Amino acid sequence: MNAQSKPVDPNTPLDDFQPARFLKVSDLLERWKMQEITVTIARVMDEVTIPNAKDLDPTTADEWHPKGKPREVIQKVLYFRQKPKPGIEHISQPAEFPRGYLVSAKVDIQSLKTATKATTAGELIGKRIVIMAAEYNHQAVLRISPMPPME
């Protein structure tokens, strides 16, 4: 073993072998063992994404990518406050979950409006929403519930 090698924690979920930028269905179903989670929105960001790696932009062609690089799109991402872990409130903890929710479906925008009564991005800050596992085209997906969370 060299100086940079170290054993992997045996409890590491296989999904963590390939880190992700955004929240995934497996976070909800496998990591946290739940169908839905209530979160508080901490911030809303515009982020560069590549929705489809096969959708090439010919204007970005170069010698290494003669047909162009994958098309980049700016999409909205919601980040959430992280709950403090019980018993260690006195220790500095991350204030935000590191992966955001990629708002990529029109239904999520309508659900945000309905669940929060917000009309602007700024009004979303501090609002609580429910993220749930759903199904789309026979695949598990994450969706924002149109119902506000129960208090």
MODELLER restraints for C-alpha pairs under 7 A, 6 or more apart:
rsr = mdl.restraints
at = mdl.atoms
rsr.add(forms.Gaussian(group=physical.xy_distance, feature=features.Distance(at['CA:21:A'], at['CA:99:A']), mean=5.47, stdev=0.5))
rsr.add(forms.Gaussian(group=physical.xy_distance, feature=features.Distance(at['CA:22:A'], at['CA:99:A']), mean=4.73, stdev=0.5))
rsr.add(forms.Gaussian(group=physical.xy_distance, feature=features.Distance(at['CA:22:A'], at['CA:100:A']), mean=4.91, stdev=0.5))
rsr.add(forms.Gaussian(group=physical.xy_distance, feature=features.Distance(at['CA:22:A'], at['CA:101:A']), mean=5.66, stdev=0.5))
rsr.add(forms.Gaussian(group=physical.xy_distance, feature=features.Distance(at['CA:22:A'], at['CA:102:A']), mean=6.22, stdev=0.5))
rsr.add(forms.Gaussian(group=physical.xy_distance, feature=features.Distance(at['CA:23:A'], at['CA:99:A']), mean=5.45, stdev=0.5))
rsr.add(forms.Gaussian(group=physical.xy_distance, feature=features.Distance(at['CA:23:A'], at['CA:100:A']), mean=5.61, stdev=0.5))
rsr.add(forms.Gaussian(group=physical.xy_distance, feature=features.Distance(at['CA:23:A'], at['CA:101:A']), mean=5.30, stdev=0.5))
rsr.add(forms.Gaussian(group=physical.xy_distance, feature=features.Distance(at['CA:25:A'], at['CA:133:A']), mean=6.39, stdev=0.5))
rsr.add(forms.Gaussian(group=physical.xy_distance, feature=features.Distance(at['CA:25:A'], at['CA:140:A']), mean=6.71, stdev=0.5))
rsr.add(forms.Gaussian(group=physical.xy_distance, feature=features.Distance(at['CA:25:A'], at['CA:141:A']), mean=5.85, stdev=0.5))
rsr.add(forms.Gaussian(group=physical.xy_distance, feature=features.Distance(at['CA:25:A'], at['CA:142:A']), mean=5.69, stdev=0.5))
rsr.add(forms.Gaussian(group=physical.xy_distance, feature=features.Distance(at['CA:28:A'], at['CA:34:A']), mean=5.59, stdev=0.5))
rsr.add(forms.Gaussian(group=physical.xy_distance, feature=features.Distance(at['CA:28:A'], at['CA:35:A']), mean=6.38, stdev=0.5))
rsr.add(forms.Gaussian(group=physical.xy_distance, feature=features.Distance(at['CA:28:A'], at['CA:36:A']), mean=6.85, stdev=0.5))
rsr.add(forms.Gaussian(group=physical.xy_distance, feature=features.Distance(at['CA:29:A'], at['CA:35:A']), mean=6.08, stdev=0.5))
rsr.add(forms.Gaussian(group=physical.xy_distance, feature=features.Distance(at['CA:35:A'], at['CA:132:A']), mean=5.73, stdev=0.5))
rsr.add(forms.Gaussian(group=physical.xy_distance, feature=features.Distance(at['CA:35:A'], at['CA:133:A']), mean=5.46, stdev=0.5))
rsr.add(forms.Gaussian(group=physical.xy_distance, feature=features.Distance(at['CA:36:A'], at['CA:130:A']), mean=6.51, stdev=0.5))
rsr.add(forms.Gaussian(group=physical.xy_distance, feature=features.Distance(at['CA:36:A'], at['CA:131:A']), mean=5.46, stdev=0.5))
rsr.add(forms.Gaussian(group=physical.xy_distance, feature=features.Distance(at['CA:36:A'], at['CA:132:A']), mean=3.99, stdev=0.5))
rsr.add(forms.Gaussian(group=physical.xy_distance, feature=features.Distance(at['CA:36:A'], at['CA:133:A']), mean=6.23, stdev=0.5))
rsr.add(forms.Gaussian(group=physical.xy_distance, feature=features.Distance(at['CA:37:A'], at['CA:130:A']), mean=5.52, stdev=0.5))
rsr.add(forms.Gaussian(group=physical.xy_distance, feature=features.Distance(at['CA:37:A'], at['CA:131:A']), mean=5.37, stdev=0.5))
rsr.add(forms.Gaussian(group=physical.xy_distance, feature=features.Distance(at['CA:37:A'], at['CA:132:A']), mean=6.44, stdev=0.5))
rsr.add(forms.Gaussian(group=physical.xy_distance, feature=features.Distance(at['CA:38:A'], at['CA:128:A']), mean=6.65, stdev=0.5))
rsr.add(forms.Gaussian(group=physical.xy_distance, feature=features.Distance(at['CA:38:A'], at['CA:129:A']), mean=5.58, stdev=0.5))
rsr.add(forms.Gaussian(group=physical.xy_distance, feature=features.Distance(at['CA:38:A'], at['CA:130:A']), mean=4.33, stdev=0.5))
rsr.add(forms.Gaussian(group=physical.xy_distance, feature=features.Distance(at['CA:38:A'], at['CA:131:A']), mean=6.35, stdev=0.5))
rsr.add(forms.Gaussian(group=physical.xy_distance, feature=features.Distance(at['CA:38:A'], at['CA:149:A']), mean=6.63, stdev=0.5))
rsr.add(forms.Gaussian(group=physical.xy_distance, feature=features.Distance(at['CA:39:A'], at['CA:80:A']), mean=6.18, stdev=0.5))
rsr.add(forms.Gaussian(group=physical.xy_distance, feature=features.Distance(at['CA:39:A'], at['CA:128:A']), mean=5.44, stdev=0.5))
rsr.add(forms.Gaussian(group=physical.xy_distance, feature=features.Distance(at['CA:39:A'], at['CA:129:A']), mean=5.58, stdev=0.5))
rsr.add(forms.Gaussian(group=physical.xy_distance, feature=features.Distance(at['CA:39:A'], at['CA:130:A']), mean=6.32, stdev=0.5))
rsr.add(forms.Gaussian(group=physical.xy_distance, feature=features.Distance(at['CA:40:A'], at['CA:80:A']), mean=5.42, stdev=0.5))
rsr.add(forms.Gaussian(group=physical.xy_distance, feature=features.Distance(at['CA:40:A'], at['CA:81:A']), mean=5.62, stdev=0.5))
rsr.add(forms.Gaussian(group=physical.xy_distance, feature=features.Distance(at['CA:40:A'], at['CA:126:A']), mean=5.69, stdev=0.5))
rsr.add(forms.Gaussian(group=physical.xy_distance, feature=features.Distance(at['CA:40:A'], at['CA:127:A']), mean=5.52, stdev=0.5))
rsr.add(forms.Gaussian(group=physical.xy_distance, feature=features.Distance(at['CA:40:A'], at['CA:128:A']), mean=4.27, stdev=0.5))
rsr.add(forms.Gaussian(group=physical.xy_distance, feature=features.Distance(at['CA:40:A'], at['CA:129:A']), mean=6.46, stdev=0.5))
rsr.add(forms.Gaussian(group=physical.xy_distance, feature=features.Distance(at['CA:41:A'], at['CA:78:A']), mean=6.54, stdev=0.5))
rsr.add(forms.Gaussian(group=physical.xy_distance, feature=features.Distance(at['CA:41:A'], at['CA:79:A']), mean=5.86, stdev=0.5))
rsr.add(forms.Gaussian(group=physical.xy_distance, feature=features.Distance(at['CA:41:A'], at['CA:80:A']), mean=4.54, stdev=0.5))
rsr.add(forms.Gaussian(group=physical.xy_distance, feature=features.Distance(at['CA:41:A'], at['CA:81:A']), mean=6.34, stdev=0.5))
rsr.add(forms.Gaussian(group=physical.xy_distance, feature=features.Distance(at['CA:41:A'], at['CA:124:A']), mean=6.57, stdev=0.5))
rsr.add(forms.Gaussian(group=physical.xy_distance, feature=features.Distance(at['CA:41:A'], at['CA:125:A']), mean=5.26, stdev=0.5))
rsr.add(forms.Gaussian(group=physical.xy_distance, feature=features.Distance(at['CA:41:A'], at['CA:126:A']), mean=5.22, stdev=0.5))
rsr.add(forms.Gaussian(group=physical.xy_distance, feature=features.Distance(at['CA:41:A'], at['CA:127:A']), mean=5.62, stdev=0.5))
rsr.add(forms.Gaussian(group=physical.xy_distance, feature=features.Distance(at['CA:41:A'], at['CA:128:A']), mean=6.30, stdev=0.5))
rsr.add(forms.Gaussian(group=physical.xy_distance, feature=features.Distance(at['CA:42:A'], at['CA:79:A']), mean=5.52, stdev=0.5))
rsr.add(forms.Gaussian(group=physical.xy_distance, feature=features.Distance(at['CA:42:A'], at['CA:80:A']), mean=4.79, stdev=0.5))
rsr.add(forms.Gaussian(group=physical.xy_distance, feature=features.Distance(at['CA:42:A'], at['CA:81:A']), mean=5.40, stdev=0.5))
rsr.add(forms.Gaussian(group=physical.xy_distance, feature=features.Distance(at['CA:42:A'], at['CA:125:A']), mean=5.47, stdev=0.5))
rsr.add(forms.Gaussian(group=physical.xy_distance, feature=features.Distance(at['CA:42:A'], at['CA:126:A']), mean=5.97, stdev=0.5))
rsr.add(forms.Gaussian(group=physical.xy_distance, feature=features.Distance(at['CA:43:A'], at['CA:78:A']), mean=6.07, stdev=0.5))
rsr.add(forms.Gaussian(group=physical.xy_distance, feature=features.Distance(at['CA:43:A'], at['CA:79:A']), mean=5.35, stdev=0.5))
rsr.add(forms.Gaussian(group=physical.xy_distance, feature=features.Distance(at['CA:43:A'], at['CA:125:A']), mean=5.78, stdev=0.5))
rsr.add(forms.Gaussian(group=physical.xy_distance, feature=features.Distance(at['CA:44:A'], at['CA:76:A']), mean=6.75, stdev=0.5))
rsr.add(forms.Gaussian(group=physical.xy_distance, feature=features.Distance(at['CA:44:A'], at['CA:77:A']), mean=5.72, stdev=0.5))
rsr.add(forms.Gaussian(group=physical.xy_distance, feature=features.Distance(at['CA:44:A'], at['CA:78:A']), mean=4.73, stdev=0.5))
rsr.add(forms.Gaussian(group=physical.xy_distance, feature=features.Distance(at['CA:44:A'], at['CA:79:A']), mean=6.31, stdev=0.5))
rsr.add(forms.Gaussian(group=physical.xy_distance, feature=features.Distance(at['CA:44:A'], at['CA:121:A']), mean=6.76, stdev=0.5))
rsr.add(forms.Gaussian(group=physical.xy_distance, feature=features.Distance(at['CA:45:A'], at['CA:76:A']), mean=5.66, stdev=0.5))
rsr.add(forms.Gaussian(group=physical.xy_distance, feature=features.Distance(at['CA:45:A'], at['CA:77:A']), mean=5.22, stdev=0.5))
rsr.add(forms.Gaussian(group=physical.xy_distance, feature=features.Distance(at['CA:45:A'], at['CA:78:A']), mean=6.58, stdev=0.5))
rsr.add(forms.Gaussian(group=physical.xy_distance, feature=features.Distance(at['CA:46:A'], at['CA:74:A']), mean=6.01, stdev=0.5))
rsr.add(forms.Gaussian(group=physical.xy_distance, feature=features.Distance(at['CA:46:A'], at['CA:75:A']), mean=5.51, stdev=0.5))
rsr.add(forms.Gaussian(group=physical.xy_distance, feature=features.Distance(at['CA:46:A'], at['CA:76:A']), mean=4.78, stdev=0.5))
rsr.add(forms.Gaussian(group=physical.xy_distance, feature=features.Distance(at['CA:46:A'], at['CA:77:A']), mean=6.32, stdev=0.5))
rsr.add(forms.Gaussian(group=physical.xy_distance, feature=features.Distance(at['CA:47:A'], at['CA:74:A']), mean=5.35, stdev=0.5))
rsr.add(forms.Gaussian(group=physical.xy_distance, feature=features.Distance(at['CA:47:A'], at['CA:75:A']), mean=5.50, stdev=0.5))
rsr.add(forms.Gaussian(group=physical.xy_distance, feature=features.Distance(at['CA:47:A'], at['CA:76:A']), mean=6.35, stdev=0.5))
rsr.add(forms.Gaussian(group=physical.xy_distance, feature=features.Distance(at['CA:47:A'], at['CA:77:A']), mean=6.76, stdev=0.5))
rsr.add(forms.Gaussian(group=physical.xy_distance, feature=features.Distance(at['CA:48:A'], at['CA:72:A']), mean=6.24, stdev=0.5))
rsr.add(forms.Gaussian(group=physical.xy_distance, feature=features.Distance(at['CA:48:A'], at['CA:73:A']), mean=5.60, stdev=0.5))
rsr.add(forms.Gaussian(group=physical.xy_distance, feature=features.Distance(at['CA:48:A'], at['CA:74:A']), mean=4.60, stdev=0.5))
rsr.add(forms.Gaussian(group=physical.xy_distance, feature=features.Distance(at['CA:48:A'], at['CA:75:A']), mean=6.49, stdev=0.5))
rsr.add(forms.Gaussian(group=physical.xy_distance, feature=features.Distance(at['CA:49:A'], at['CA:72:A']), mean=5.59, stdev=0.5))
rsr.add(forms.Gaussian(group=physical.xy_distance, feature=features.Distance(at['CA:49:A'], at['CA:73:A']), mean=5.30, stdev=0.5))
rsr.add(forms.Gaussian(group=physical.xy_distance, feature=features.Distance(at['CA:49:A'], at['CA:74:A']), mean=6.12, stdev=0.5))
rsr.add(forms.Gaussian(group=physical.xy_distance, feature=features.Distance(at['CA:49:A'], at['CA:75:A']), mean=6.71, stdev=0.5))
rsr.add(forms.Gaussian(group=physical.xy_distance, feature=features.Distance(at['CA:50:A'], at['CA:70:A']), mean=6.62, stdev=0.5))
rsr.add(forms.Gaussian(group=physical.xy_distance, feature=features.Distance(at['CA:50:A'], at['CA:71:A']), mean=6.17, stdev=0.5))
rsr.add(forms.Gaussian(group=physical.xy_distance, feature=features.Distance(at['CA:50:A'], at['CA:72:A']), mean=4.90, stdev=0.5))
rsr.add(forms.Gaussian(group=physical.xy_distance, feature=features.Distance(at['CA:50:A'], at['CA:73:A']), mean=6.18, stdev=0.5))
rsr.add(forms.Gaussian(group=physical.xy_distance, feature=features.Distance(at['CA:53:A'], at['CA:70:A']), mean=5.13, stdev=0.5))
rsr.add(forms.Gaussian(group=physical.xy_distance, feature=features.Distance(at['CA:54:A'], at['CA:70:A']), mean=6.41, stdev=0.5))
rsr.add(forms.Gaussian(group=physical.xy_distance, feature=features.Distance(at['CA:55:A'], at['CA:70:A']), mean=5.53, stdev=0.5))
rsr.add(forms.Gaussian(group=physical.xy_distance, feature=features.Distance(at['CA:55:A'], at['CA:71:A']), mean=5.83, stdev=0.5))
rsr.add(forms.Gaussian(group=physical.xy_distance, feature=features.Distance(at['CA:56:A'], at['CA:67:A']), mean=6.82, stdev=0.5))
rsr.add(forms.Gaussian(group=physical.xy_distance, feature=features.Distance(at['CA:56:A'], at['CA:68:A']), mean=5.41, stdev=0.5))
rsr.add(forms.Gaussian(group=physical.xy_distance, feature=features.Distance(at['CA:56:A'], at['CA:69:A']), mean=5.31, stdev=0.5))
rsr.add(forms.Gaussian(group=physical.xy_distance, feature=features.Distance(at['CA:56:A'], at['CA:70:A']), mean=4.31, stdev=0.5))
rsr.add(forms.Gaussian(group=physical.xy_distance, feature=features.Distance(at['CA:56:A'], at['CA:71:A']), mean=5.32, stdev=0.5))
rsr.add(forms.Gaussian(group=physical.xy_distance, feature=features.Distance(at['CA:57:A'], at['CA:68:A']), mean=5.03, stdev=0.5))
rsr.add(forms.Gaussian(group=physical.xy_distance, feature=features.Distance(at['CA:57:A'], at['CA:69:A']), mean=5.67, stdev=0.5))
rsr.add(forms.Gaussian(group=physical.xy_distance, feature=features.Distance(at['CA:57:A'], at['CA:70:A']), mean=5.89, stdev=0.5))
rsr.add(forms.Gaussian(group=physical.xy_distance, feature=features.Distance(at['CA:57:A'], at['CA:71:A']), mean=5.03, stdev=0.5))
rsr.add(forms.Gaussian(group=physical.xy_distance, feature=features.Distance(at['CA:58:A'], at['CA:67:A']), mean=5.62, stdev=0.5))
rsr.add(forms.Gaussian(group=physical.xy_distance, feature=features.Distance(at['CA:58:A'], at['CA:68:A']), mean=4.43, stdev=0.5))
rsr.add(forms.Gaussian(group=physical.xy_distance, feature=features.Distance(at['CA:59:A'], at['CA:68:A']), mean=6.44, stdev=0.5))
rsr.add(forms.Gaussian(group=physical.xy_distance, feature=features.Distance(at['CA:60:A'], at['CA:68:A']), mean=4.74, stdev=0.5))
rsr.add(forms.Gaussian(group=physical.xy_distance, feature=features.Distance(at['CA:60:A'], at['CA:69:A']), mean=5.73, stdev=0.5))
rsr.add(forms.Gaussian(group=physical.xy_distance, feature=features.Distance(at['CA:61:A'], at['CA:67:A']), mean=5.48, stdev=0.5))
rsr.add(forms.Gaussian(group=physical.xy_distance, feature=features.Distance(at['CA:61:A'], at['CA:68:A']), mean=3.73, stdev=0.5))
rsr.add(forms.Gaussian(group=physical.xy_distance, feature=features.Distance(at['CA:61:A'], at['CA:69:A']), mean=6.48, stdev=0.5))
rsr.add(forms.Gaussian(group=physical.xy_distance, feature=features.Distance(at['CA:62:A'], at['CA:68:A']), mean=6.80, stdev=0.5))
rsr.add(forms.Gaussian(group=physical.xy_distance, feature=features.Distance(at['CA:75:A'], at['CA:103:A']), mean=6.95, stdev=0.5))
rsr.add(forms.Gaussian(group=physical.xy_distance, feature=features.Distance(at['CA:76:A'], at['CA:102:A']), mean=6.30, stdev=0.5))
rsr.add(forms.Gaussian(group=physical.xy_distance, feature=features.Distance(at['CA:76:A'], at['CA:103:A']), mean=5.55, stdev=0.5))
rsr.add(forms.Gaussian(group=physical.xy_distance, feature=features.Distance(at['CA:77:A'], at['CA:100:A']), mean=5.80, stdev=0.5))
rsr.add(forms.Gaussian(group=physical.xy_distance, feature=features.Distance(at['CA:77:A'], at['CA:101:A']), mean=5.39, stdev=0.5))
rsr.add(forms.Gaussian(group=physical.xy_distance, feature=features.Distance(at['CA:77:A'], at['CA:102:A']), mean=4.58, stdev=0.5))
rsr.add(forms.Gaussian(group=physical.xy_distance, feature=features.Distance(at['CA:77:A'], at['CA:103:A']), mean=5.75, stdev=0.5))
rsr.add(forms.Gaussian(group=physical.xy_distance, feature=features.Distance(at['CA:78:A'], at['CA:100:A']), mean=5.28, stdev=0.5))
rsr.add(forms.Gaussian(group=physical.xy_distance, feature=features.Distance(at['CA:78:A'], at['CA:101:A']), mean=5.04, stdev=0.5))
rsr.add(forms.Gaussian(group=physical.xy_distance, feature=features.Distance(at['CA:78:A'], at['CA:102:A']), mean=6.63, stdev=0.5))
rsr.add(forms.Gaussian(group=physical.xy_distance, feature=features.Distance(at['CA:79:A'], at['CA:96:A']), mean=6.97, stdev=0.5))
rsr.add(forms.Gaussian(group=physical.xy_distance, feature=features.Distance(at['CA:79:A'], at['CA:97:A']), mean=6.85, stdev=0.5))
rsr.add(forms.Gaussian(group=physical.xy_distance, feature=features.Distance(at['CA:79:A'], at['CA:99:A']), mean=6.96, stdev=0.5))
rsr.add(forms.Gaussian(group=physical.xy_distance, feature=features.Distance(at['CA:79:A'], at['CA:100:A']), mean=4.50, stdev=0.5))
rsr.add(forms.Gaussian(group=physical.xy_distance, feature=features.Distance(at['CA:79:A'], at['CA:101:A']), mean=6.48, stdev=0.5))
rsr.add(forms.Gaussian(group=physical.xy_distance, feature=features.Distance(at['CA:80:A'], at['CA:96:A']), mean=5.51, stdev=0.5))
rsr.add(forms.Gaussian(group=physical.xy_distance, feature=features.Distance(at['CA:80:A'], at['CA:97:A']), mean=5.70, stdev=0.5))
rsr.add(forms.Gaussian(group=physical.xy_distance, feature=features.Distance(at['CA:81:A'], at['CA:95:A']), mean=5.65, stdev=0.5))
rsr.add(forms.Gaussian(group=physical.xy_distance, feature=features.Distance(at['CA:81:A'], at['CA:96:A']), mean=4.35, stdev=0.5))
rsr.add(forms.Gaussian(group=physical.xy_distance, feature=features.Distance(at['CA:81:A'], at['CA:97:A']), mean=6.14, stdev=0.5))
rsr.add(forms.Gaussian(group=physical.xy_distance, feature=features.Distance(at['CA:82:A'], at['CA:94:A']), mean=6.97, stdev=0.5))
rsr.add(forms.Gaussian(group=physical.xy_distance, feature=features.Distance(at['CA:82:A'], at['CA:95:A']), mean=5.53, stdev=0.5))
rsr.add(forms.Gaussian(group=physical.xy_distance, feature=features.Distance(at['CA:82:A'], at['CA:96:A']), mean=4.83, stdev=0.5))
rsr.add(forms.Gaussian(group=physical.xy_distance, feature=features.Distance(at['CA:82:A'], at['CA:97:A']), mean=5.25, stdev=0.5))
rsr.add(forms.Gaussian(group=physical.xy_distance, feature=features.Distance(at['CA:84:A'], at['CA:93:A']), mean=6.94, stdev=0.5))
rsr.add(forms.Gaussian(group=physical.xy_distance, feature=features.Distance(at['CA:108:A'], at['CA:143:A']), mean=6.31, stdev=0.5))
rsr.add(forms.Gaussian(group=physical.xy_distance, feature=features.Distance(at['CA:108:A'], at['CA:144:A']), mean=5.48, stdev=0.5))
rsr.add(forms.Gaussian(group=physical.xy_distance, feature=features.Distance(at['CA:111:A'], at['CA:144:A']), mean=6.03, stdev=0.5))
rsr.add(forms.Gaussian(group=physical.xy_distance, feature=features.Distance(at['CA:111:A'], at['CA:145:A']), mean=5.94, stdev=0.5))
rsr.add(forms.Gaussian(group=physical.xy_distance, feature=features.Distance(at['CA:111:A'], at['CA:146:A']), mean=4.04, stdev=0.5))
rsr.add(forms.Gaussian(group=physical.xy_distance, feature=features.Distance(at['CA:112:A'], at['CA:144:A']), mean=6.93, stdev=0.5))
rsr.add(forms.Gaussian(group=physical.xy_distance, feature=features.Distance(at['CA:112:A'], at['CA:146:A']), mean=6.57, stdev=0.5))
rsr.add(forms.Gaussian(group=physical.xy_distance, feature=features.Distance(at['CA:113:A'], at['CA:119:A']), mean=6.52, stdev=0.5))
rsr.add(forms.Gaussian(group=physical.xy_distance, feature=features.Distance(at['CA:114:A'], at['CA:146:A']), mean=5.47, stdev=0.5))
rsr.add(forms.Gaussian(group=physical.xy_distance, feature=features.Distance(at['CA:115:A'], at['CA:129:A']), mean=6.78, stdev=0.5))
rsr.add(forms.Gaussian(group=physical.xy_distance, feature=features.Distance(at['CA:115:A'], at['CA:146:A']), mean=4.85, stdev=0.5))
rsr.add(forms.Gaussian(group=physical.xy_distance, feature=features.Distance(at['CA:115:A'], at['CA:147:A']), mean=4.98, stdev=0.5))
rsr.add(forms.Gaussian(group=physical.xy_distance, feature=features.Distance(at['CA:115:A'], at['CA:148:A']), mean=4.40, stdev=0.5))
rsr.add(forms.Gaussian(group=physical.xy_distance, feature=features.Distance(at['CA:116:A'], at['CA:127:A']), mean=6.41, stdev=0.5))
rsr.add(forms.Gaussian(group=physical.xy_distance, feature=features.Distance(at['CA:116:A'], at['CA:148:A']), mean=6.57, stdev=0.5))
rsr.add(forms.Gaussian(group=physical.xy_distance, feature=features.Distance(at['CA:118:A'], at['CA:124:A']), mean=5.97, stdev=0.5))
rsr.add(forms.Gaussian(group=physical.xy_distance, feature=features.Distance(at['CA:128:A'], at['CA:149:A']), mean=6.77, stdev=0.5))
rsr.add(forms.Gaussian(group=physical.xy_distance, feature=features.Distance(at['CA:129:A'], at['CA:148:A']), mean=6.07, stdev=0.5))
rsr.add(forms.Gaussian(group=physical.xy_distance, feature=features.Distance(at['CA:129:A'], at['CA:149:A']), mean=5.96, stdev=0.5))
rsr.add(forms.Gaussian(group=physical.xy_distance, feature=features.Distance(at['CA:130:A'], at['CA:144:A']), mean=5.87, stdev=0.5))
rsr.add(forms.Gaussian(group=physical.xy_distance, feature=features.Distance(at['CA:130:A'], at['CA:145:A']), mean=5.43, stdev=0.5))
rsr.add(forms.Gaussian(group=physical.xy_distance, feature=features.Distance(at['CA:130:A'], at['CA:149:A']), mean=5.96, stdev=0.5))
rsr.add(forms.Gaussian(group=physical.xy_distance, feature=features.Distance(at['CA:131:A'], at['CA:142:A']), mean=6.66, stdev=0.5))
rsr.add(forms.Gaussian(group=physical.xy_distance, feature=features.Distance(at['CA:131:A'], at['CA:143:A']), mean=5.71, stdev=0.5))
rsr.add(forms.Gaussian(group=physical.xy_distance, feature=features.Distance(at['CA:131:A'], at['CA:144:A']), mean=4.62, stdev=0.5))
rsr.add(forms.Gaussian(group=physical.xy_distance, feature=features.Distance(at['CA:131:A'], at['CA:145:A']), mean=6.10, stdev=0.5))
rsr.add(forms.Gaussian(group=physical.xy_distance, feature=features.Distance(at['CA:132:A'], at['CA:142:A']), mean=5.67, stdev=0.5))
rsr.add(forms.Gaussian(group=physical.xy_distance, feature=features.Distance(at['CA:132:A'], at['CA:143:A']), mean=5.43, stdev=0.5))
rsr.add(forms.Gaussian(group=physical.xy_distance, feature=features.Distance(at['CA:132:A'], at['CA:144:A']), mean=6.22, stdev=0.5))
rsr.add(forms.Gaussian(group=physical.xy_distance, feature=features.Distance(at['CA:132:A'], at['CA:145:A']), mean=6.62, stdev=0.5))
rsr.add(forms.Gaussian(group=physical.xy_distance, feature=features.Distance(at['CA:133:A'], at['CA:140:A']), mean=6.60, stdev=0.5))
rsr.add(forms.Gaussian(group=physical.xy_distance, feature=features.Distance(at['CA:133:A'], at['CA:141:A']), mean=5.81, stdev=0.5))
rsr.add(forms.Gaussian(group=physical.xy_distance, feature=features.Distance(at['CA:133:A'], at['CA:142:A']), mean=4.82, stdev=0.5))
rsr.add(forms.Gaussian(group=physical.xy_distance, feature=features.Distance(at['CA:133:A'], at['CA:143:A']), mean=6.35, stdev=0.5))
rsr.add(forms.Gaussian(group=physical.xy_distance, feature=features.Distance(at['CA:134:A'], at['CA:140:A']), mean=5.71, stdev=0.5))
rsr.add(forms.Gaussian(group=physical.xy_distance, feature=features.Distance(at['CA:134:A'], at['CA:141:A']), mean=5.29, stdev=0.5))
rsr.add(forms.Gaussian(group=physical.xy_distance, feature=features.Distance(at['CA:134:A'], at['CA:142:A']), mean=5.89, stdev=0.5))
rsr.add(forms.Gaussian(group=physical.xy_distance, feature=features.Distance(at['CA:134:A'], at['CA:143:A']), mean=6.33, stdev=0.5))
rsr.add(forms.Gaussian(group=physical.xy_distance, feature=features.Distance(at['CA:135:A'], at['CA:141:A']), mean=5.56, stdev=0.5))
